[in-house]
Amino acid sequence: MYIFLDFESYYANKYTLTGLTYPEYILDDRWLCQGVGIAIDDGEIEYYPEHEVEAAIADLPLEEATLVGQNLMFDATVLALRYNRYAKHYVDTQSLGRGMWPGQDVSLEAMCQRAWPDDPDMQKGKELANFKNCRELDAEQQAVMGNYCKQDVRLTRALFHYLRPNIPDSEVELAELTLRMYIQPRFILDRPLVEGFLEKELSHTKQLIKDSGLAKTTLSSNPKFAEWMRENGIEVPRKVSPSTGKETDALGQKDPAFLATMADHPEFAHVWKARAAVKSTLNTTRAQRLLDLDDQLGRIPVPLSFYGAHTGRWSGTQKVNLQNLPRGGDLRKALTAPPGYKVHVADSSNIEARVLAYVAGETSLLEMIRRKEDIYNDMATKIYGYPVDRKAKDADGNKLQEEEGNVGKTARLGLGYGMGAPKFRGTLASGPMGSPPILVSQHFAQTAVDTFRADSPNIVNYWRLLTQAGYDMMLPKTDYWIGPIRVRFERLEMPNGMALKYPNLRVITDEQDGRDQLVCDRRNGKTQRIYGGILAENIVQALSRTIVADQIRAAVREFPDSYLVLAVHDEIVMTMPDDNSDDRQARLEDLMRVPPDWAPDLPLDSEGGWDTCYSK
């Protein structure tokens, strides 16, 4: 049985779904459900106004049905928080849409325009805009809202039937698991730890500002900071703004030109640190967000967008991203298991490097992996010209060659996708993978790039092969295989039935250098340059994600008494009953060593651990 459902709720200035998280919005004193549209299977769509909603929800056989909705993260959260109701299964048409049209707008309006561009009866209405700040609805308004809601349910049901045959069962299962991490949260927050972390972060930022010798307003203002740079003889880097097309100062924390400028002026490291602390409030805002969620729910939901990236990876949403919490950090440790459970973590060891070596046929690297040699040490040793052991420690436990090891790891993971010396230098300066910033010369960066490419000739050749595939994808009749990837018109098909899609592939002439470039359309009308390195990155990330996703599904089946609580790019996090923890952990890691059917000789490995909290 399928139940199609859509809630309509009061909204007003400063009280919207875009301005608040879903729990904030739903649990706010201003909350008012003004109606709900419901259809069972292919039956008639019914609309229930405000005073009939509670009875209508009570009558629904949710525990026996599959609930279908557009942006079901919201509607399912309403059911959970306001009515304490949960469905047997969930299917979100927005999630299906991300899989069908990765990287594109998946609002109900956009998907209907894409699916039925010439049918005016299959388009979303715009009447809701008339109800902003309208709390009490008269009979005429209620009728308008009812028709609007019923149309949304009708379109959602039609989209479900349109999209579902194109999405493999495995992906539908993953989308449901993603939703359950949010609407049935398991993590419990260690409040004192987060409160202490927040206090330390604020104090640390205050000290960095003091050490810089500059006012906070100077550090936070681009014009004022640019003026300070000029006064100190530092050339202000420039870039072309992607939004305006005009030249502007390149002072963003990830702008390659600004990263290079910082690397060229290490004497002002204390200023760069203060600038970064003032401009980036990620740690403090995330800590406060966790405290707010704990106040509201008593547990910490994990909001992730299924297929948030066009490679299939999950992405953060709802103003908090728990995928990139620093290892060993307090915010990570603050996520604890409920009583009677432990947090189990297993990650797929350097999976991207393994998959790239496999699809590119870099046999020497694969053999090194099979011998369980440290491929990051190997690359660092080749770059520096002397032996590097990134895990070696002195008598006090301090790592002796941590920076060299981080350079080797960044090179092995980043240079495999065609990254050049300027970008590699900037990546190191930005503090790659949570490490401290690494400042190197342009000459060193170029040496690292040359070393990697000389050491990995098959990977370099793979880029060339994919560059040609990019042009071939412009031809409607293209159909051939590169390893496990099928090259078709404007798409690269994955072994699991999904695809990397490159809509409107075409060649344009770059206005700056006059060269022809292959590009495709991306969301919001932006274009993306397509070349061998970026296709290699897309393929490797998509295949790696597919491998881990299949391992997630296997783990959920292997441990029916446990819960998936977080999915990271190469990591599975579950809460499991606190009996036989060592055996459970060993089995979980064994599952992540099982290669996929399409690559039976791909050497995979896993490591992890268990704890009362997310400490790995």
Secondary structure per residue as TSV (DSSP state, phi and psi in degrees):
chain	resnum	aa	ss	phi	psi
A	1	M	-	360.0	132.5
A	2	Y	E	-109.5	132.6
A	3	I	E	-115.0	121.7
A	4	F	E	-102.2	129.4
A	5	L	E	-144.0	145.4
A	6	D	E	-150.2	121.5
A	7	F	E	-87.8	146.3
A	8	E	E	-116.9	131.9
A	9	S	E	-135.2	156.4
A	10	Y	-	-64.8	139.2
A	11	Y	-	-143.8	156.5
A	12	A	B	-154.1	179.5
A	13	N	T	-57.5	131.0
A	14	K	T	64.0	14.6
A	15	Y	B	-139.3	81.1
A	16	T	S	-138.1	163.9
A	17	L	T	-70.4	-23.2
A	18	T	T	-82.3	-26.7
A	19	G	T	-90.0	-20.0
A	20	L	S	-124.6	158.2
A	21	T	-	-73.5	164.5
A	22	Y	H	-60.7	-47.0
A	23	P	H	-60.9	-39.4
A	24	E	H	-59.3	-44.4
A	25	Y	H	-68.6	-47.0
A	26	I	H	-72.7	-33.9
A	27	L	H	-93.6	0.1
A	28	D	S	-66.7	149.9
A	29	D	T	-62.5	-21.5
A	30	R	T	-82.2	-5.5
A	31	W	-	-57.0	135.8
A	32	L	-	-151.8	118.5
A	33	C	E	-83.7	113.6
A	34	Q	E	-91.1	-8.1
A	35	G	E	169.4	165.7
A	36	V	E	-145.0	138.1
A	37	G	E	-104.9	134.7
A	38	I	E	-138.9	138.5
A	39	A	E	-140.2	140.7
A	40	I	E	-109.5	121.8
A	41	D	T	51.5	-128.4
A	42	D	T	-98.1	18.8
A	43	G	S	-75.6	-179.7
A	44	E	-	-65.2	143.8
A	45	I	-	-85.4	126.4
A	46	E	E	-109.9	142.7
A	47	Y	E	-116.2	131.2
A	48	Y	E	-117.5	118.1
A	49	P	E	-72.4	177.7
A	50	E	G	-45.0	-51.2
A	51	H	G	-74.7	-7.7
A	52	E	G	-109.0	-3.7
A	53	V	H	-63.7	-48.6
A	54	E	H	-59.6	-43.3
A	55	A	H	-67.3	-38.3
A	56	A	H	-63.7	-41.8
A	57	I	H	-67.1	-39.8
A	58	A	H	-62.2	-30.7
A	59	D	T	-82.6	-10.5
A	60	L	-	-75.7	132.0
A	61	P	-	-82.7	57.7
A	62	L	G	-59.9	-38.8
A	63	E	G	-65.9	-11.5
A	64	E	G	-111.4	3.8
A	65	A	S	-126.9	168.6
A	66	T	E	-99.9	119.3
A	67	L	E	-87.7	130.2
A	68	V	E	-121.0	133.5
A	69	G	E	-157.5	163.5
A	70	Q	T	-95.0	121.0
A	71	N	T	59.6	59.2
A	72	L	H	-67.8	-17.4
A	73	M	H	-56.0	-37.6
A	74	F	H	-74.9	-54.7
A	75	D	H	-63.6	-38.2
A	76	A	H	-68.8	-32.4
A	77	T	H	-69.7	-37.0
A	78	V	H	-59.5	-47.7
A	79	L	H	-59.7	-40.6
A	80	A	H	-71.4	-48.2
A	81	L	H	-82.5	-32.2
A	82	R	H	-98.6	-25.1
A	83	Y	H	-127.3	-2.6
A	84	N	-	52.3	44.8
A	85	R	-	-121.7	141.3
A	86	Y	-	-135.7	146.5
A	87	A	-	-93.0	163.1
A	88	K	S	-67.6	-44.1
A	89	H	E	-139.9	162.2
A	90	Y	E	-133.7	139.0
A	91	V	E	-133.5	120.3
A	92	D	E	-103.0	118.6
A	93	T	H	-66.4	-27.4
A	94	Q	H	-64.9	-40.3
A	95	S	H	-65.9	-42.4
A	96	L	H	-60.3	-39.3
A	97	G	H	-64.3	-37.7
A	98	R	H	-63.3	-35.9
A	99	G	H	-71.2	-36.4
A	100	M	H	-74.4	-41.7
A	101	W	S	-126.2	66.8
A	102	P	T	-59.0	136.4
A	103	G	T	81.7	1.1
A	104	Q	S	-112.0	166.8
A	105	D	-	-62.6	127.6
A	106	V	-	-120.3	28.9
A	107	S	S	-66.3	160.0
A	108	L	H	-59.8	-41.2
A	109	E	H	-61.2	-47.8
A	110	A	H	-66.6	-41.1
A	111	M	H	-68.1	-36.8
A	112	C	H	-67.5	-38.4
A	113	Q	H	-63.9	-35.2
A	114	R	H	-75.1	-40.2
A	115	A	H	-78.2	-38.8
A	116	W	-	-133.1	65.9
A	117	P	T	-62.3	-24.8
A	118	D	T	-108.4	11.2
A	119	D	-	-115.3	102.4
A	120	P	G	-64.4	-23.0
A	121	D	G	-75.4	-12.6
A	122	M	G	-109.7	37.4
A	123	Q	S	-119.9	151.4
A	124	K	-	-74.1	140.0
A	125	G	-	-75.1	165.9
A	126	K	-	-119.6	13.0
A	127	E	G	-65.6	-24.3
A	128	L	G	-59.6	-30.0
A	129	A	G	-59.3	-23.9
A	130	N	G	-78.3	-8.3
A	131	F	G	-104.8	7.2
A	132	K	T	-62.9	132.5
A	133	N	T	69.8	8.8
A	134	C	-	-98.0	100.7
A	135	R	-	-88.8	-43.0
A	136	E	S	-100.7	122.5
A	137	L	-	-106.6	134.2
A	138	D	-	-81.4	178.6
A	139	A	H	-61.0	-39.5
A	140	E	H	-67.0	-42.9
A	141	Q	H	-64.8	-40.2
A	142	Q	H	-63.7	-35.9
A	143	A	H	-67.1	-41.3
A	144	V	H	-62.5	-45.5
A	145	M	H	-64.3	-38.1
A	146	G	H	-61.7	-44.6
A	147	N	H	-65.7	-39.4
A	148	Y	H	-61.2	-46.3
A	149	C	H	-65.8	-42.6
A	150	K	H	-63.3	-35.6
A	151	Q	H	-65.4	-40.1
A	152	D	H	-61.9	-41.7
A	153	V	H	-65.1	-41.8
A	154	R	H	-62.0	-43.1
A	155	L	H	-68.9	-38.1
A	156	T	H	-62.8	-43.1
A	157	R	H	-63.9	-41.9
A	158	A	H	-65.5	-40.5
A	159	L	H	-64.2	-38.8
A	160	F	H	-57.6	-47.7
A	161	H	H	-69.4	-29.2
A	162	Y	H	-73.8	-42.1
A	163	L	H	-88.1	-38.3
A	164	R	G	-56.4	-40.5
A	165	P	G	-64.8	-18.3
A	166	N	G	-93.0	-4.8
A	167	I	S	-114.0	122.5
A	168	P	-	-59.7	151.6
A	169	D	H	-56.0	-36.2
A	170	S	H	-60.9	-37.5
A	171	E	H	-75.1	-34.7
A	172	V	H	-63.3	-39.9
A	173	E	H	-63.0	-42.8
A	174	L	H	-65.3	-38.5
A	175	A	H	-62.8	-38.4
A	176	E	H	-67.8	-42.6
A	177	L	H	-60.6	-37.6
A	178	T	H	-62.5	-43.9
A	179	L	H	-65.5	-40.2
A	180	R	H	-65.1	-29.6
A	181	M	H	-61.3	-23.6
A	182	Y	H	-93.9	-47.5
A	183	I	H	-85.0	-15.2
A	184	Q	S	-128.9	67.2
A	185	P	-	-66.9	149.5
A	186	R	-	-118.7	-29.0
A	187	F	B	-63.7	138.5
A	188	I	E	-113.2	135.6
A	189	L	E	-87.8	134.8
A	190	D	-	-84.8	89.5
A	191	R	H	-58.8	-48.0
A	192	P	H	-56.9	-36.6
A	193	L	H	-65.9	-42.4
A	194	V	H	-69.7	-41.1
A	195	E	H	-62.2	-40.3
A	196	G	H	-66.1	-40.3
A	197	F	H	-61.7	-44.6
A	198	L	H	-61.6	-42.5
A	199	E	H	-63.9	-41.8
A	200	K	H	-65.9	-39.6
A	201	E	H	-62.8	-45.0
A	202	L	H	-64.6	-39.9
A	203	S	H	-67.3	-39.8
A	204	H	H	-65.0	-42.4
A	205	T	H	-63.0	-41.5
A	206	K	H	-60.7	-40.1
A	207	Q	H	-69.9	-39.2
A	208	L	H	-62.7	-39.9
A	209	I	H	-62.3	-44.0
A	210	K	H	-61.6	-44.2
A	211	D	H	-65.8	-28.1
A	212	S	H	-71.2	-26.1
A	213	G	T	79.4	6.1
A	214	L	S	-112.5	156.4
A	215	A	-	-73.2	151.0
A	216	K	H	-59.5	-35.9
A	217	T	H	-65.6	-33.0
A	218	T	H	-70.0	-40.7
A	219	L	H	-68.7	-31.7
A	220	S	H	-89.7	-20.4
A	221	S	-	-94.8	123.7
A	222	N	H	-60.2	-48.0
A	223	P	H	-61.2	-43.7
A	224	K	H	-67.4	-38.2
A	225	F	H	-70.1	-37.6
A	226	A	H	-62.6	-39.3
A	227	E	H	-64.7	-41.3
A	228	W	H	-60.2	-42.0
A	229	M	H	-60.9	-46.2
A	230	R	H	-63.3	-39.5
A	231	E	H	-62.7	-25.3
A	232	N	T	-101.6	17.5
A	233	G	T	74.0	22.1
A	234	I	-	-104.6	124.1
A	235	E	-	-69.0	127.8
A	236	V	-	-78.0	120.4
A	237	P	-	-67.6	151.3
A	238	R	E	-123.6	159.0
A	239	K	E	-153.3	165.7
A	240	V	E	-93.6	121.6
A	241	S	-	-65.4	127.0
A	242	P	T	-68.3	-21.3
A	243	S	T	-87.6	-37.0
A	244	T	T	-104.7	-20.3
A	245	G	-	76.9	5.0
A	246	K	S	-103.2	156.1
A	247	E	E	-74.6	139.9
A	248	T	E	-148.6	170.0
A	249	D	E	-67.1	137.3
A	250	A	-	-99.1	85.0
A	251	L	-	-121.5	13.6
A	252	G	S	-70.5	149.7
A	253	Q	T	-63.9	-16.6
A	254	K	T	-112.9	4.9
A	255	D	-	-66.9	120.5
A	256	P	H	-54.3	-39.6
A	257	A	H	-65.8	-37.3
A	258	F	H	-71.2	-38.5
A	259	L	H	-62.0	-40.4
A	260	A	H	-65.7	-38.8
A	261	T	H	-62.1	-43.3
A	262	M	H	-62.6	-40.0
A	263	A	H	-65.5	-31.8
A	264	D	H	-76.9	-14.8
A	265	H	-	-130.3	66.3
A	266	P	G	-65.9	-16.3
A	267	E	G	-66.1	-16.9
A	268	F	G	-107.3	28.0
A	269	A	H	-57.1	-35.5
A	270	H	H	-66.4	-30.8
A	271	V	H	-75.7	-43.2
A	272	W	H	-59.8	-40.1
A	273	K	H	-64.7	-41.6
A	274	A	H	-66.6	-42.1
A	275	R	H	-58.2	-46.1
A	276	A	H	-62.9	-40.9
A	277	A	H	-65.8	-39.2
A	278	V	H	-72.1	-39.6
A	279	K	H	-78.9	-27.0
A	280	S	-	-108.5	112.0
A	281	T	-	-108.2	22.3
A	282	L	H	-55.9	-49.1
A	283	N	H	-63.7	-44.1
A	284	T	H	-70.8	-41.3
A	285	T	H	-67.9	-36.2
A	286	R	H	-68.5	-40.4
A	287	A	H	-61.4	-44.6
A	288	Q	H	-66.4	-36.9
A	289	R	H	-62.5	-41.6
A	290	L	H	-63.1	-41.4
A	291	L	H	-63.9	-40.4
A	292	D	H	-64.5	-43.0
A	293	L	H	-62.7	-39.3
A	294	D	H	-64.0	-40.0
A	295	D	H	-61.1	-40.6
A	296	Q	H	-78.4	-40.4
A	297	L	H	-118.0	-23.2
A	298	G	S	78.6	-4.4
A	299	R	S	-141.8	165.9
A	300	I	B	-110.7	105.9
A	301	P	-	-72.0	154.0
A	302	V	-	-111.3	101.3
A	303	P	-	-89.4	114.5
A	304	L	E	-130.4	141.9
A	305	S	E	-87.7	115.5
A	306	F	T	-63.0	132.4
A	307	Y	T	55.5	40.1
A	308	G	-	-66.4	-30.2
A	309	A	S	-105.1	154.7
A	310	H	T	-70.2	-10.8
A	311	T	T	-84.2	-1.5
A	312	G	S	98.2	-10.1
A	313	R	-	-65.9	152.5
A	314	W	-	-72.2	153.7
A	315	S	E	-134.1	160.2
A	316	G	E	-75.5	156.8
A	317	T	B	-154.5	179.2
A	318	Q	T	56.8	35.1
A	319	K	T	66.9	15.4
A	320	V	B	-152.1	134.7
A	321	N	-	-123.8	112.2
A	322	L	-	-93.5	9.0
A	323	Q	T	-80.7	-24.6
A	324	N	T	-117.6	33.1
A	325	L	-	-67.4	130.6
A	326	P	-	-59.2	136.1
A	327	R	T	-60.8	133.5
A	328	G	T	78.9	-3.0
A	329	G	-	-77.7	161.4
A	330	D	H	-65.2	-36.9
A	331	L	H	-66.2	-34.5
A	332	R	H	-67.8	-45.9
A	333	K	H	-67.7	-20.7
A	334	A	T	-74.1	-13.5
A	335	L	E	-88.0	107.4
A	336	T	E	-114.8	160.7
A	337	A	-	-79.3	152.3
A	338	P	-	-69.3	163.8
A	339	P	T	-53.9	135.7
A	340	G	T	87.4	2.9
A	341	Y	E	-130.3	162.4
A	342	K	E	-126.5	156.4
A	343	V	E	-93.0	121.3
A	344	H	E	-109.6	132.0
A	345	V	E	-126.7	134.2
A	346	A	E	-139.8	127.6
A	347	D	E	-119.5	152.6
A	348	S	E	-85.0	110.2
A	349	S	T	-60.0	126.3
A	350	N	T	30.3	53.0
A	351	I	H	-65.0	-35.9
A	352	E	H	-66.3	-41.4
A	353	A	H	-63.4	-37.6
A	354	R	H	-66.8	-46.0
A	355	V	H	-67.2	-41.0
A	356	L	H	-61.4	-45.8
A	357	A	H	-60.3	-37.1
A	358	Y	H	-68.9	-51.4
A	359	V	H	-71.4	-26.5
A	360	A	H	-88.5	-9.8
A	361	G	T	72.2	33.3
A	362	E	-	-84.1	80.6
A	363	T	H	-65.4	-35.3
A	364	S	H	-63.8	-38.4
A	365	L	H	-69.1	-39.9
A	366	L	H	-61.8	-40.3
A	367	E	H	-65.7	-38.1
A	368	M	H	-61.5	-40.9
A	369	I	H	-65.4	-42.7
A	370	R	H	-63.6	-30.5
A	371	R	T	-81.2	2.4
A	372	K	T	59.7	34.1
A	373	E	-	-81.4	154.4
A	374	D	-	-80.7	106.3
A	375	I	H	-73.2	-19.9
A	376	Y	H	-77.3	-40.7
A	377	N	H	-60.2	-41.9
A	378	D	H	-59.7	-46.4
A	379	M	H	-66.9	-42.0
A	380	A	H	-62.2	-40.6
A	381	T	H	-60.8	-41.4
A	382	K	H	-69.6	-34.4
A	383	I	H	-72.2	-45.8
A	384	Y	H	-83.8	-24.6
A	385	G	S	83.8	11.7
A	386	Y	S	-145.4	158.4
A	387	P	-	-60.4	133.1
A	388	V	-	-122.8	131.4
A	389	D	-	-128.4	100.5
A	390	R	T	-67.5	-14.7
A	391	K	T	-103.0	-1.7
A	392	A	-	-66.0	139.9
A	393	K	B	-130.1	156.1
A	394	D	-	-87.1	-173.8
A	395	A	T	-63.0	-25.2
A	396	D	T	-91.8	3.4
A	397	G	S	87.4	8.0
A	398	N	-	-83.2	137.1
A	399	K	B	-70.7	131.7
A	400	L	S	-84.8	-30.8
A	401	Q	S	-131.6	43.1
A	402	E	H	-64.4	-42.3
A	403	E	H	-65.4	-45.4
A	404	E	H	-59.4	-41.3
A	405	G	H	-63.0	-40.2
A	406	N	H	-66.9	-34.9
A	407	V	H	-64.5	-43.9
A	408	G	H	-63.3	-40.4
A	409	K	H	-67.4	-44.0
A	410	T	H	-63.0	-39.4
A	411	A	H	-66.0	-46.0
A	412	R	H	-63.4	-38.5
A	413	L	H	-87.0	-35.7
A	414	G	H	-91.0	-39.6
A	415	L	G	-73.6	-12.6
A	416	G	G	-69.3	-8.4
A	417	Y	G	-114.6	23.6
A	418	G	T	84.5	12.7
A	419	M	-	-59.9	135.1
A	420	G	-	-90.2	177.3
A	421	A	H	-62.0	-45.3
A	422	P	H	-60.1	-43.7
A	423	K	H	-69.7	-37.1
A	424	F	H	-63.2	-42.6
A	425	R	H	-61.4	-44.4
A	426	G	H	-65.3	-37.8
A	427	T	H	-61.4	-44.0
A	428	L	H	-63.3	-40.7
A	429	A	H	-67.8	-23.9
A	430	S	T	-80.2	-6.5
A	431	G	-	82.9	73.1
A	432	P	G	-67.0	137.7
A	433	M	G	53.5	37.9
A	434	G	G	82.0	2.1
A	435	S	-	-81.2	165.9
A	436	P	-	-63.3	155.6
A	437	P	-	-56.7	140.7
A	438	I	-	-118.7	114.2
A	439	L	-	-98.8	118.3
A	440	V	-	-130.5	162.9
A	441	S	-	-79.8	163.9
A	442	Q	H	-63.3	-36.3
A	443	H	H	-63.0	-43.3
A	444	F	H	-63.0	-44.0
A	445	A	H	-60.8	-41.9
A	446	Q	H	-66.7	-38.2
A	447	T	H	-61.1	-41.4
A	448	A	H	-63.8	-43.6
A	449	V	H	-62.3	-47.0
A	450	D	H	-62.5	-39.6
A	451	T	H	-63.8	-46.4
A	452	F	H	-59.7	-47.6
A	453	R	H	-67.7	-35.0
A	454	A	H	-68.3	-31.9
A	455	D	H	-81.9	-16.9
A	456	S	-	-130.1	62.6
A	457	P	H	-64.1	-32.4
A	458	N	H	-72.3	-31.5
A	459	I	H	-67.4	-42.7
A	460	V	H	-60.7	-41.7
A	461	N	H	-65.9	-32.8
A	462	Y	H	-62.7	-38.1
A	463	W	H	-60.1	-43.8
A	464	R	H	-63.1	-41.3
A	465	L	H	-61.3	-41.9
A	466	L	H	-75.1	-30.0
A	467	T	H	-59.8	-44.2
A	468	Q	H	-64.8	-39.0
A	469	A	H	-61.2	-35.1
A	470	G	H	-58.9	-44.3
A	471	Y	H	-69.8	-36.5
A	472	D	H	-63.3	-31.2
A	473	M	T	-67.3	-9.5
A	474	M	T	-75.7	-16.3
A	475	L	S	-96.5	125.1
A	476	P	T	-57.2	-29.9
A	477	K	T	-93.7	6.4
A	478	T	-	-61.2	132.9
A	479	D	-	-164.9	98.2
A	480	Y	E	-157.0	171.7
A	481	W	E	-112.5	141.4
A	482	I	E	-121.9	98.4
A	483	G	T	61.3	-129.5
A	484	P	T	-83.4	2.5
A	485	I	E	-102.6	131.3
A	486	R	E	-99.8	122.5
A	487	V	E	-90.9	119.2
A	488	R	E	-130.4	-177.6
A	489	F	T	-64.6	115.3
A	490	E	T	58.3	24.9
A	491	R	E	-160.7	157.1
A	492	L	E	-119.0	116.0
A	493	E	E	-88.0	133.7
A	494	M	-	-89.3	160.6
A	495	P	T	-62.5	-21.9
A	496	N	T	-90.3	5.3
A	497	G	S	96.6	-9.9
A	498	M	-	-87.8	177.4
A	499	A	E	-149.7	147.2
A	500	L	E	-84.6	126.7
A	501	K	E	-118.1	140.5
A	502	Y	-	-130.1	79.3
A	503	P	T	-67.1	143.1
A	504	N	T	56.4	49.6
A	505	L	-	-62.1	134.0
A	506	R	E	-162.0	164.6
A	507	V	E	-104.0	129.7
A	508	I	E	-126.0	163.6
A	509	T	E	-100.1	122.9
A	510	D	-	-66.2	128.7
A	511	E	T	-68.6	-25.1
A	512	Q	T	-83.9	-46.9
A	513	D	T	-109.8	-3.3
A	514	G	-	74.5	8.3
A	515	R	-	-90.2	150.6
A	516	D	E	-75.5	139.2
A	517	Q	E	-134.1	143.7
A	518	L	E	-88.2	127.1
A	519	V	E	-136.4	163.8
A	520	C	E	-137.1	169.9
A	521	D	E	-82.9	145.3
A	522	R	-	-128.8	178.9
A	523	R	G	-59.5	151.0
A	524	N	G	65.0	27.0
A	525	G	G	75.4	6.9
A	526	K	-	-83.3	152.8
A	527	T	E	-104.3	155.1
A	528	Q	E	-127.9	131.7
A	529	R	E	-71.6	137.8
A	530	I	-	-116.1	125.6
A	531	Y	-	-152.6	174.8
A	532	G	H	-57.1	-43.3
A	533	G	H	-63.1	-44.2
A	534	I	H	-69.7	-34.6
A	535	L	H	-67.4	-37.9
A	536	A	H	-61.8	-43.6
A	537	E	H	-63.2	-45.2
A	538	N	H	-59.5	-46.3
A	539	I	H	-63.8	-48.0
A	540	V	H	-64.6	-42.4
A	541	Q	H	-67.1	-38.5
A	542	A	H	-67.7	-43.4
A	543	L	H	-66.5	-41.5
A	544	S	H	-62.7	-42.0
A	545	R	H	-63.1	-40.4
A	546	T	H	-62.5	-41.8
A	547	I	H	-61.7	-50.7
A	548	V	H	-65.3	-37.6
A	549	A	H	-62.7	-41.4
A	550	D	H	-65.1	-35.5
A	551	Q	H	-68.0	-35.6
A	552	I	H	-60.9	-47.6
A	553	R	H	-62.2	-39.8
A	554	A	H	-65.0	-39.4
A	555	A	H	-67.6	-40.0
A	556	V	H	-62.5	-37.2
A	557	R	H	-73.2	-37.0
A	558	E	H	-68.0	-31.9
A	559	F	-	-123.6	76.4
A	560	P	T	-66.9	-14.5
A	561	D	T	-93.0	8.6
A	562	S	S	-120.5	175.4
A	563	Y	E	-135.5	135.2
A	564	L	E	-75.6	124.5
A	565	V	E	-116.1	-15.8
A	566	L	E	-162.9	139.1
A	567	A	E	-122.4	119.2
A	568	V	E	-109.1	175.3
A	569	H	T	-55.8	-42.8
A	570	D	T	-127.7	23.3
A	571	E	E	-140.0	139.8
A	572	I	E	-112.9	130.5
A	573	V	E	-123.4	124.3
A	574	M	E	-133.4	150.7
A	575	T	E	-100.6	129.1
A	576	M	E	-127.6	150.8
A	577	P	E	-52.4	143.8
A	578	D	S	-84.4	37.7
A	579	D	S	-113.5	145.4
A	580	N	S	51.4	43.5
A	581	S	H	-62.1	-39.2
A	582	D	H	-64.6	-42.2
A	583	D	H	-66.0	-41.2
A	584	R	H	-62.3	-43.7
A	585	Q	H	-63.7	-42.8
A	586	A	H	-62.2	-40.0
A	587	R	H	-68.2	-39.3
A	588	L	H	-61.9	-43.9
A	589	E	H	-68.1	-34.7
A	590	D	H	-62.5	-39.0
A	591	L	H	-61.6	-32.2
A	592	M	T	-83.3	-0.7
A	593	R	T	-99.1	-3.3
A	594	V	-	-80.9	120.0
A	595	P	-	-75.5	159.1
A	596	P	-	-74.7	162.8
A	597	D	T	-60.8	-33.5
A	598	W	T	-79.9	-5.8
A	599	A	-	-145.1	65.9
A	600	P	T	-64.1	-20.2
A	601	D	T	-105.8	16.0
A	602	L	-	-74.2	119.6
A	603	P	-	-78.1	112.0
A	604	L	-	-110.6	153.7
A	605	D	-	-146.6	164.1
A	606	S	E	-148.2	151.7
A	607	E	E	-144.0	163.4
A	608	G	E	173.2	-150.8
A	609	G	E	174.8	175.8
A	610	W	E	-130.9	155.5
A	611	D	E	-164.1	177.1
A	612	T	S	-75.9	-13.7
A	613	C	B	-137.8	176.5
A	614	Y	S	-82.2	76.4
A	615	S	-	-101.3	-18.0
A	616	K	-	-64.0	360.0
